[in-house]
């Protein structure tokens, strides 16, 4: 798989702060939960520090002077603090869990909504595995950062602040020594920051490629087995897995090195502070309880610093996921509603392509100065060589893409003035490769018209010629079609797709090679359903089997992005041009495949038709 799909992952590190702010911005709609969370965690941290301060009082006011009453009173106060602290611990863990679920919901909803709005061109150039990785694993990682990462980070910062406050109260000289260690730890964190983030970006990049490889191998398993591609695919997958292993190894090594480095610096700082504190105790500048409390505070403060190192390493990984999510959310659809776009109420009317030029890639034109006027209710057939521009014409009509130059008008109005939904919701399409959704036959048919009754569904199936085979299923219309309709044959899926289009009652109907992969009987049923569907619709039919387009009002031979010939079936046969050659060639091929009692040993064929019936 080409690296071009992953270029957006190679962000400069200078964007990390921006990404982190955007991730924190996900909490904005839930600010009340965030405030409650912060209050609860600040209370827990303060009570932790105060509990340590009580240990100083127990030693200085109770144990040293042997005052049991003072010890008893302080212990009762300590027990009360534990109960209050437990309530606050429950509160902030509960709030963090709820906040995490809300963030997950928002992320997945926003990404799904954005994917619905992206243009068809985005899906043409973006692997499914890349998209699925964003919606699943990356969104999960970002949600974890916002909740438990935020919890650990906030708790650590609050513990450091409260510990420093009480240390200054006990002995400000020793407290200053502790503060000297903080910049050193900060410099170490910055040095590791770049490398850890870089490696986790590479890990996520390779993970996306592996997900794409899984998806392609599962969905294309029939072709893979038919062509015996298993060994080659295994080699490619081993290469991807090896690259991900090496990137993961480097990331794990750096992450593992980060924490011990912080611990070593912390140990040196703690040793120096204990030594100086012992000297001051000998001189009477600090009490025994004060020394004990100070050591506890130092340990109490250094543990969060060490934990922050771990959290920071995880944050780099989560921010790499955030970069990928925001790269998806920041992708603008190439086709979108203009300001003031409206629903005209109907698109059933004359259609005009006015000097349209279009290309999927620069310097590779697909349609060149294409002009065509289609009258309301007319049936237009498009034939010609593969790559000539036939499907592009209907893709532009459905506004999956828009002309690079020229205009497309409906009832004399530039169709860009209409909303996308107003056009696409009134177009019915039956594709060469039909797609059904997991669920029942009835649910797939109702997909074309959500408010259709069961009677309307069955009537549409009858018109499409699908009712008879549906009723042979054990559960009839409630039969499961399987993932992608895999429980059905290609012909059955095609007839259900046609029934779905009939049920939608489109104003413009597009048939894109819908009979190319079905047998003769199914083709006959599809043609009957098409005739029903094309009543009171403007229709565009793309076909390689020319027998399906004889009744079209006009047939366009499309070649190299231009109209090479145009006319009715009979007119084009009489002309003896490109269409005549296509038709007669296909006629010969059909005759060669069938039993021909008139052919002699020299292979002579019967006379070819010169006009349609």
C-alpha positions, -999 to 999 in steps of 0.1 A, spaced: 0 0 0 14 34 -10 27 58 16 8 86 0 -22 77 23 -1 84 54 16 116 46 -7 136 68 7 117 98 42 133 94 33 165 114 60 187 128 64 186 165 55 222 168 19 212 162 18 190 193 7 219 216 -20 228 191 -32 192 190 -32 189 228 -53 221 231 -77 206 206 -79 174 226 -86 194 258 -112 213 238 -132 181 235 -141 186 272 -157 220 266 -193 207 261 -189 189 294 -174 216 315 -196 210 345 -183 175 348 -147 187 344 -151 213 372 -166 187 395 -137 164 387 -111 191 394 -127 201 427 -129 165 438 -93 157 429 -80 190 445 -98 180 477 -82 145 477 -48 160 471 -52 186 499 -65 160 523 -35 137 515 -11 165 523 -29 175 555 -29 138 566 9 138 563 10 170 583 -11 153 610 17 127 613 41 155 623 17 166 650 13 131 663 51 128 668 57 163 681 25 168 702 18 132 713 46 107 710 76 129 721 58 144 751 40 111 757 6 128 755 -19 100 748 -49 123 748 -34 144 720 -26 112 700 -62 100 704 -76 133 693 -54 135 662 -61 99 653 -99 106 654 -94 136 632 -73 115 609 -100 88 607 -126 115 598 -103 128 570 -100 93 556 -138 89 553 -142 123 536 -113 116 513 -128 82 503 -160 100 492 -140 124 471 -120 95 456 -152 78 445 -165 111 431 -135 119 409 -132 83 396 -169 83 387 -168 117 370 -137 106 350 -154 75 338 -185 94 327 -164 121 311 -145 94 291 -177 78 278 -190 112 267 -158 120 249 -159 86 231 -195 92 221 -187 127 208 -157 116 188 -173 87 171 -204 107 163 -184 136 149 -162 113 128 -192 93 115 -211 125 106 -180 139 89 -175 107 69 -211 110 57 -204 145 44 -171 137 26 -171 135 -11 -168 102 -30 -133 112 -41 -121 109 -5 -132 72 -3 -116 66 -38 -81 75 -25 -83 65 12 -80 29 24 -108 15 45 -84 3 71 -70 38 76 -105 51 82 -115 23 105 -83 27 126 -92 64 132 -128 56 143 -118 27 166 -84 26 181 -74 62 177 -106 76 192 -103 52 221 -67 64 228 -77 100 227 -106 94 251 -82 77 275 -60 107 274 -88 131 282 -100 111 311 -75 89 329 -45 108 315 -61 140 327 -68 124 360 -32 112 366 -18 145 354 -41 166 375 -36 145 406 2 146 401 3 183 397 -20 189 427 1 166 449 33 185 439 17 219 447 2 208 480 34 190 491 55 221 483 32 243 503 35 222 534 72 217 529 77 255 529 57 256 561 80 231 577 114 243 564 118 267 535 155 259 530 149 223 523 119 231 502 141 253 479 165 223 475 135 202 462 126 229 437 161 228 422 154 192 411 123 202 392 139 220 363 163 191 358 134 167 355 117 191 331 148 192 308 149 154 307 112 153 298 117 177 269 147 156 256 127 124 256 96 141 242 106 144 206 119 109 202 90 92 220 64 110 199 82 103 166 84 66 173 47 63 184 37 81 152 56 55 132 39 27 152 4 41 145 14 46 108 24 9 105 -6 -2 125 -29 16 100 -11 -2 71 -16 -36 88 -52 -29 94 -56 -20 57 -38 -53 48 -62 -73 70 -92 -56 54 -80 -61 18 -71 -98 24 -105 -105 41 -127 -88 16 -107 -101 -14 -102 -136 -1 -119 -152 -31 -95 -135 -56 -65 -142 -34 -73 -180 -33 -82 -181 -70 -49 -165 -80 -28 -183 -54 -15 -151 -38 -12 -164 -3 26 -167 -2 32 -132 -17 6 -117 6 23 -134 36 56 -119 26 41 -84 23 24 -88 57 56 -101 73 74 -70 60 47 -47 75 47 -66 108 85 -64 110 85 -27 105 59 -22 132 78 -44 155 110 -24 151 91 9 156 73 -5 186 106 -18 200 122 16 198 92 33 213 91 8 242 128 12 248 126 50 250 95 48 272 112 23 295 143 45 297 123 76 306 110 64 340 143 51 354 161 83 344 135 103 364 139 79 394 177 82 395 175 120 395 148 118 422 169 95 443 199 119 442 176 148 452 160 128 481 195 118 494 208 153 494 177 166 512 178 139 539 215 146 546 209 184 549 178 178 570 198 156 594 223 184 599 196 209 606 179 185 631 212 182 650 213 220 652 177 222 665 163 239 634 137 212 628 118 188 651 118 150 648 82 151 636 92 178 611 119 156 596 96 126 593 69 147 577 94 164 553 107 130 541 72 119 536 64 150 516 95 146 494 85 110 487 49 121 483 60 148 457 86 128 438 62 99 432 38 121 412 68 134 392 78 99 383 42 91 375 40 122 353 69 108 333 48 77 325 18 98 318 38 121 296 50 91 275 15 79 271 4 114 261 28 114 232 11 83 219 -23 97 224 -14 130 207 -2 110 177 -37 95 175 -52 129 180 -32 142 150 -47 114 129 -82 120 140 -80 158 134 -65 152 100 -97 133 92 -120 159 107 -101 187 90 -106 172 56 -130 193 36 -154 177 12 -146 186 -23 -183 188 -31 -204 207 -6 -235 229 -4 -229 265 -15 -242 293 7 -279 297 1 -283 262 -15 -320 251 -14 -343 223 -22 -362 230 -55 -389 205 -46 -382 184 -77 -354 177 -102 -377 161 -127 -371 182 -158 -347 190 -186 -310 184 -179 -282 201 -197 -244 195 -197 -229 228 -210 -193 225 -222 -183 204 -192 -146 195 -186 -136 171 -158 -106 152 -146 -100 131 -115 -63 139 -117 -46 170 -132 -34 167 -168 -56 136 -173 -89 148 -187 -119 124 -186 -146 146 -202 -136 172 -227 -160 200 -237 -189 177 -232 -224 191 -240 -257 173 -239 -294 183 -236 -317 157 -221 -355 162 -222 -376 154 -192 -386 117 -191 -360 108 -218 -340 76 -216 -303 80 -225 -280 51 -231 -242 54 -228 -219 30 -245 -183 29 -255 -149 16 -244 -139 13 -208 -124 46 -195 -142 67 -221 -161 87 -195 -195 70 -192 -196 65 -155 -181 100 -150 -212 115 -167 -236 99 -142 -212 106 -113 -213 143 -122 -251 142 -127 -255 127 -92 -231 154 -79 -207 129 -65 -182 151 -83 -186 186 -99 -173 199 -133 -139 215 -134 -153 238 -161 -187 243 -176 -221 238 -160 -248 213 -154 -283 227 -154 -316 212 -143 -346 230 -155 -323 258 -167 -308 263 -132 -272 256 -123 -275 224 -101 -249 238 -77 -276 261 -64 -295 231 -52 -286 213 -20 -268 180 -23 -295 161 -5 -322 175 -28 -304 160 -58 -290 127 -44 -322 118 -26 -341 119 -59 -317 98 -79 -320 60 -79 -289 40 -88 -284 3 -96 -247 -5 -98 -228 -32 -116 -217 -46 -82 -248 -44 -59 -243 -38 -22 -266 -50 4 -263 -42 41 -263 -67 69 -298 -74 80 -330 -89 64 -343 -86 29 -371 -64 41 -347 -40 58 -325 -37 27 -356 -30 6 -368 -4 30 -334 13 29 -347 30 -3 -378 43 15 -378 43 53 -416 49 55 -426 23 30 -452 -2 42 -448 -40 39 -473 -40 11 -453 -14 -8 -421 -34 -3 -437 -65 -17 -452 -46 -46 -417 -32 -55 -402 -67 -52 -428 -80 -76 -422 -53 -101 -385 -60 -100 -390 -98 -104 -376 -105 -69 -407 -116 -51 -407 -152 -62 -372 -161 -51 -376 -141 -19 -407 -162 -9 -386 -194 -14 -364 -184 16 -373 -201 49 -381 -167 64 -392 -149 32 -387 -112 35 -372 -116 70 -343 -138 57 -308 -126 67 -288 -115 36 -254 -118 54 -226 -93 54 -226 -75 20 -254 -98 9 -230 -128 7 -259 -153 14 -274 -143 -20 -263 -148 -56 -252 -119 -77 -285 -120 -96 -306 -120 -65 -287 -91 -50 -291 -72 -83 -329 -78 -83 -332 -66 -47 -311 -35 -56 -335 -28 -84 -366 -33 -61 -349 -9 -36 -346 17 -64 -382 12 -75 -394 16 -39 -374 49 -36 -395 64 -65 -366 83 -81 -370 112 -105 -337 104 -122 -327 67 -127 -292 55 -133 -284 19 -144 -246 14 -143 -237 -19 -160 -263 -36 -138 -268 -66 -162 -231 -73 -170 -227 -100 -143 -260 -118 -144 -275 -146 -165 -299 -142 -193 -330 -149 -172 -320 -124 -145 -312 -99 -173 -347 -103 -186 -362 -97 -152 -340 -66 -147 -352 -52 -181 -388 -57 -171 -382 -39 -138 -363 -11 -156 -393 -5 -179 -415 -1 -148 -390 22 -131 -384 44 -161 -420 55 -163 -420 92 -153 -383 93 -148 -353 106 -167 -330 76 -172 -294 71 -179 -283 35 -188 -247 24 -190 -244 -10 -207 -220 -33 -224 -248 -57 -233 -263 -36 -261 -295 -57 -261 -306 -38 -229 -306 -4 -246 -325 -9 -278 -355 10 -265 -335 41 -253 -346 74 -269 -310 82 -277 -278 62 -275 -245 81 -270 -212 64 -280 -187 80 -256 -150 78 -266 -121 97 -251 -144 120 -231 -164 131 -261 -196 121 -279 -184 101 -309 -220 92 -321 -255 99 -310 -289 86 -322 -315 59 -317 -306 22 -320 -320 20 -356 -303 52 -367 -269 42 -355 -271 8 -371 -280 23 -404 -251 48 -400 -227 19 -399 -202 36 -376 -188 29 -342 -221 17 -327 -227 -6 -356 -193 -22 -351 -198 -26 -314 -232 -41 -319 -222 -65 -346 -191 -76 -327 -212 -84 -297 -237 -102 -319 -210 -124 -333 -197 -133 -299 -232 -143 -287 -237 -165 -318 -203 -181 -313 -212 -190 -277 -245 -207 -288 -253 -236 -310 -254 -225 -347 -268 -251 -371 -262 -227 -401 -224 -224 -396 -204 -246 -420 -170 -261 -415 -153 -229 -427 -169 -210 -399 -193 -189 -420 -218 -169 -400 -253 -160 -408 -261 -125 -421 -258 -97 -396 -287 -74 -387 -287 -39 -402 -314 -24 -381 -332 -31 -348 -366 -47 -347 
